[in-house]
């Protein structure tokens, strides 16, 4: 656990890897982190939806975050993890390569998404954090599932 600042107004984020890149989400959105479980595919679902798993009796849709962000789809192994996150009223599993850190950050270290980024990138990335020599993109979970796909999931 790395502490960036001792400022009381800081918030905690969970940093994770997709390929060689690091991303993060607000820890308040995260319900749990669990190991990879093969998902049951759903017909006619978007390409980034891996399928569903049974999470203690509830059906949990699994989103391949790499595919959703425009990277090649993940080839899940036992080392991959599912971040169970609350997006609005929907609970979704986010497939990522690995969770790397829990950081405490303040809003002043979050830089805006660069203007050179595509509109699609700006849809998903709320900002970029320069932390301990690493560049970590802050994911906007509320934009991860468009309204019609949120309902489908």
C-alpha positions as CSV (number, residue, x, y, z in Angstrom):
1,X,0.0,0.0,0.0
2,X,1.5,3.3,-1.1
3,X,0.5,6.5,0.5
4,X,0.9,9.5,-1.8
5,X,-0.2,12.2,0.6
6,X,-1.4,12.4,4.2
7,X,-3.9,15.0,3.3
8,X,-7.2,14.1,5.0
9,X,-9.2,15.2,1.9
10,X,-7.5,12.5,-0.2
11,X,-9.4,9.6,-1.7
12,X,-8.4,6.0,-2.3
13,X,-8.1,4.5,-5.7
14,X,-7.3,1.0,-6.8
15,X,-4.7,0.8,-9.5
16,X,-4.6,-2.2,-11.9
17,X,-2.9,-3.3,-15.1
18,X,-4.2,-4.0,-18.6
19,X,-1.2,-5.1,-20.6
20,X,1.7,-2.7,-19.9
21,X,-0.6,0.2,-18.9
22,X,-2.0,1.1,-15.5
23,X,-5.5,2.4,-14.8
24,X,-7.4,3.1,-11.7
25,X,-10.9,3.5,-10.3
26,X,-12.3,5.0,-7.1
27,X,-12.2,2.5,-4.4
28,X,-15.7,3.5,-3.3
29,X,-17.1,1.9,-6.5
30,X,-15.3,-1.4,-5.8
31,X,-17.3,-4.1,-4.0
32,X,-14.7,-6.9,-4.1
33,X,-11.7,-8.3,-6.0
34,X,-11.8,-12.0,-7.0
35,X,-9.9,-14.4,-9.1
36,X,-10.8,-15.2,-12.7
37,X,-13.8,-17.4,-13.2
38,X,-14.7,-18.6,-16.7
39,X,-17.9,-16.8,-17.8
40,X,-20.9,-18.2,-19.6
41,X,-21.3,-16.4,-22.9
42,X,-24.5,-14.5,-23.7
43,X,-25.8,-14.5,-27.2
44,X,-26.1,-11.1,-28.9
45,X,-24.0,-9.3,-26.2
46,X,-21.5,-6.6,-27.1
47,X,-18.0,-7.8,-27.9
48,X,-16.5,-6.5,-24.7
49,X,-19.0,-8.5,-22.5
50,X,-17.3,-11.8,-21.7
51,X,-20.6,-13.3,-20.4
52,X,-21.9,-13.8,-16.9
53,X,-20.8,-15.6,-13.7
54,X,-22.7,-16.7,-10.6
55,X,-21.6,-14.5,-7.7
56,X,-23.2,-15.9,-4.6
57,X,-26.5,-16.5,-6.3
58,X,-26.5,-13.3,-8.4
59,X,-25.8,-13.1,-12.1
60,X,-22.8,-10.9,-12.7
61,X,-22.0,-9.6,-16.2
62,X,-18.2,-9.6,-16.9
63,X,-16.8,-6.8,-19.0
64,X,-13.4,-7.4,-20.6
65,X,-11.9,-3.9,-19.8
66,X,-9.1,-4.3,-22.3
67,X,-11.6,-4.9,-25.1
68,X,-13.9,-2.1,-23.9
69,X,-11.0,0.4,-23.9
70,X,-10.0,-0.5,-27.4
71,X,-7.1,-2.9,-26.7
72,X,-6.9,-6.5,-27.9
73,X,-9.3,-8.7,-25.8
74,X,-7.8,-10.4,-22.8
75,X,-6.9,-14.1,-22.9
76,X,-7.7,-14.8,-19.2
77,X,-5.5,-17.0,-17.1
78,X,-5.6,-17.9,-13.4
79,X,-3.6,-14.7,-12.8
80,X,-6.3,-12.4,-14.1
81,X,-8.7,-10.9,-11.6
82,X,-12.3,-9.6,-11.7
83,X,-12.9,-6.3,-10.0
84,X,-16.6,-6.3,-8.9
85,X,-17.7,-2.7,-9.2
86,X,-20.9,-0.7,-8.8
87,X,-21.7,1.4,-11.9
88,X,-24.9,3.3,-11.1
89,X,-27.4,0.7,-10.1
90,X,-25.6,-2.1,-12.0
91,X,-23.0,-4.4,-10.4
92,X,-20.5,-5.5,-13.0
93,X,-17.3,-7.5,-13.0
94,X,-14.3,-5.9,-14.7
95,X,-11.7,-8.3,-16.1
96,X,-8.2,-6.9,-15.7
97,X,-4.7,-8.4,-15.7
98,X,-3.8,-7.7,-12.1
99,X,-4.5,-5.3,-9.3
100,X,-1.2,-3.4,-8.6
101,X,-1.8,-0.9,-5.8
102,X,-4.2,1.0,-3.5
103,X,-3.3,4.6,-3.5
104,X,-4.4,7.7,-1.6
105,X,-4.6,10.7,-3.9
106,X,-5.9,14.2,-3.8
107,X,-7.8,15.8,-6.7
108,X,-4.9,18.2,-7.4
109,X,-2.6,15.5,-8.7
110,X,-5.3,14.3,-11.3
111,X,-4.3,16.0,-14.6
112,X,-7.0,16.4,-17.3
113,X,-7.0,13.9,-20.2
114,X,-4.6,15.3,-22.8
115,X,-6.2,17.1,-25.8
116,X,-4.4,14.7,-28.2
117,X,-6.5,11.8,-26.9
118,X,-9.4,10.7,-29.0
119,X,-13.0,11.5,-28.0
120,X,-13.4,7.8,-27.3
121,X,-10.5,7.9,-24.9
122,X,-11.9,11.0,-23.2
123,X,-15.2,9.1,-22.7
124,X,-13.5,6.5,-20.5
125,X,-10.5,8.4,-19.0
126,X,-11.4,11.1,-16.5
127,X,-7.8,12.1,-16.0
128,X,-4.2,11.0,-15.7
129,X,-2.2,10.7,-12.5
130,X,1.6,11.0,-12.4
131,X,2.4,8.9,-9.4
132,X,5.9,7.7,-8.4
133,X,7.2,7.8,-11.9
134,X,4.1,6.0,-13.3
135,X,1.3,7.3,-15.4
136,X,-2.1,6.0,-14.3
137,X,-5.3,6.7,-16.2
138,X,-8.4,7.3,-14.0
139,X,-11.3,5.4,-15.5
140,X,-14.8,7.0,-15.5
141,X,-16.9,3.9,-14.6
142,X,-20.1,5.7,-15.3
143,X,-19.3,5.9,-19.0
144,X,-18.1,2.3,-19.3
145,X,-21.5,0.9,-20.1
146,X,-23.7,3.0,-22.4
147,X,-27.3,3.2,-21.2
148,X,-28.7,0.6,-23.6
149,X,-25.9,-1.8,-22.9
150,X,-26.3,-1.2,-19.1
151,X,-29.8,-2.4,-19.5
152,X,-28.8,-5.4,-21.6
153,X,-26.1,-6.4,-19.1
